[in-house]
Amino acid sequence: MKRTINFLSAIALVLFFVTACQDETENPNQLTDADVTLAENEAVAESTFEDIDDIAYESLLLFESGGRIADSEDSPIRCATKTHDKENKVITIDYGEGCVGKHGRERKGKIIINYTDRRFVSGAVHVITFDDFYVDGKKVEGTRTRTNISDSVEDYLKFRIELSEGKVTWEDGSFATREAVWETTRVRTPNPINDERIRTGSASGVNREGLTYTVTITKAVIWKRGCLPAKRIMIPVEGIKVKEFEDGTSLSIDYGDGTCDDMVTITKDGVSKTVELKKHKRNG
């Protein structure tokens, strides 16, 4: 009898461990480190291209103002060499072999901006291209065309942004591609520290893991300029994106309620997890 009880106990113990392993490895609803990495890579790629918009905006503002903002500490072009070909309407921002801005972001290479008119003129087009350009060690490629679609100069500036052949390459050789059509509203306030950028739209491409994806903004995504000096937050702080992959899976990325932090809530198959993205960085 005692031998039978021991035998049954052994079977129960084996079944316990088998079930536990299945729960850990085969639960399709469990959020994994790979899911967090997908959200991180989305944030990094988008932040990198957002940096380009800031550079273009500040460059146009600089030359339109006659150089009066050249010494702004927050300007992303402060340490670059800036040239303006007025006849051909071309601005070149040259970071040379690299320089680090106030908020710790390193840039090198050139950004070239061809424009038709000033940034606040409705219908003005700014075409942004790159010459061996890097942000924090990641190479940036593609053509970013920004068109002013504001109804009037009294309104907040609103742009249609089309990214073609966009590509971000990490230092380990992995890369992500992107084609996008966004609408971005720049909310400027009397105190620039309170400025915001609000975005809607969608994008598609191939992610760093080689999967084809589409990403749709389901709740307007918001960046706050005031989050940079305080905590160097370079990702959105509000809004929701849904990223769908070729294998049928999808992730929802919720950037929060506007608080200046790196926290996002990732949801997959009804299971949610809140993580701090800066703790999951991969090769920069």
Secondary structure, DSSP 4 states (H G I P E B T S, - for coil): -HHHHHHHHHHHHHHHHHHHHHHHHS-TTS--HHHHHHHHHHHHHHHHHHHHHHHHHHHHHHHHTTTTTTT-TT-TTTTSEEEEETTTTEEEEE-TT-EE-TTS-EEEEEEEEEESS-TTSTT-EEEEEEEEEEETTEEEEEEEEEEE--S-TTSPEEEEEEEEEEEEE-TTS-EEEEEEEEEEEEE--SSGGG-EEEEEEEEEEE-TTS-EEEEEEEEEEEEETTHHHHH---S-SEEEEEEEETTS-EEEEEEEES-SSSEEEEEETTEEEEEEGGGG-S--
